[in-house]
């Protein structure tokens, strides 16, 4: 599996399409359909992704052979940590070690930048992901509720992996 840096409009559109496919398949048991659509439109549309990249977010397509299997995004924070904003994998490629490969890529990015911590937020009701992060060595460091607009909230755990 390779992680390819998103650099052009075509790749941005591919990420947005993956986001729509993955979110609509994965999240209906965790958040409402209305919130899924709002979050895709607000945070994972081609325009939103392009704006995030311009603000310093690094997006990567995860590719296995000829297949675009998912994507990830991260940013370096002022406190010398890497914030893993997004890591998503298509259903057919889950539970095949691809998430661990993507995580290894993230760790390598953090180490290359001499960062001591990888942080992320995960929905408290996303128990499968919380369990996987705990197994990979993350710990829960905080709990946050964030107003994301339009009457929707993100009710998340903050998790950290320290080198």
MODA-V996071 format. One record per backbone hydrogen bond with DSSP energy under -1.0 kcal/mol. CO is the residue of the C=O (numbers start at 1). NH is the residue of the N-H. If there is no record, write none. Layout:
BEGIN
co->CO nh->NH
co->CO nh->NH
END
This chain:
BEGIN
co->2 nh->63
co->4 nh->61
co->8 nh->12
co->9 nh->13
co->10 nh->14
co->11 nh->15
co->12 nh->16
co->13 nh->17
co->14 nh->18
co->15 nh->19
co->16 nh->20
co->17 nh->21
co->18 nh->22
co->19 nh->23
co->20 nh->24
co->21 nh->25
co->22 nh->26
co->23 nh->27
co->27 nh->30
co->27 nh->31
co->32 nh->36
co->33 nh->37
co->34 nh->38
co->35 nh->39
co->36 nh->40
co->37 nh->41
co->38 nh->42
co->39 nh->43
co->40 nh->44
co->45 nh->49
co->46 nh->50
co->47 nh->51
co->48 nh->52
co->49 nh->53
co->50 nh->54
co->51 nh->55
co->52 nh->57
co->53 nh->56
co->58 nh->74
co->59 nh->6
co->60 nh->72
co->61 nh->4
co->62 nh->69
co->62 nh->70
co->63 nh->2
co->64 nh->67
co->67 nh->64
co->69 nh->90
co->70 nh->62
co->71 nh->88
co->72 nh->60
co->73 nh->85
co->73 nh->86
co->74 nh->58
co->75 nh->83
co->77 nh->80
co->80 nh->116
co->81 nh->77
co->82 nh->119
co->83 nh->75
co->83 nh->85
co->86 nh->73
co->88 nh->71
co->90 nh->93
co->91 nh->94
co->97 nh->101
co->98 nh->102
co->99 nh->103
co->100 nh->104
co->101 nh->105
co->102 nh->106
co->103 nh->107
co->104 nh->108
co->105 nh->109
co->106 nh->110
co->107 nh->111
co->108 nh->112
co->109 nh->113
co->110 nh->115
co->111 nh->114
co->116 nh->163
co->117 nh->82
co->118 nh->161
co->119 nh->84
co->120 nh->159
co->122 nh->157
co->123 nh->126
co->125 nh->127
co->126 nh->130
co->127 nh->131
co->128 nh->132
co->129 nh->133
co->130 nh->134
co->131 nh->135
co->132 nh->136
co->133 nh->138
co->134 nh->137
co->139 nh->160
co->142 nh->158
co->144 nh->156
co->146 nh->154
co->149 nh->152
co->152 nh->148
co->154 nh->146
co->155 nh->124
co->156 nh->144
co->157 nh->122
co->158 nh->141
co->158 nh->142
co->159 nh->120
co->160 nh->139
co->161 nh->118
END
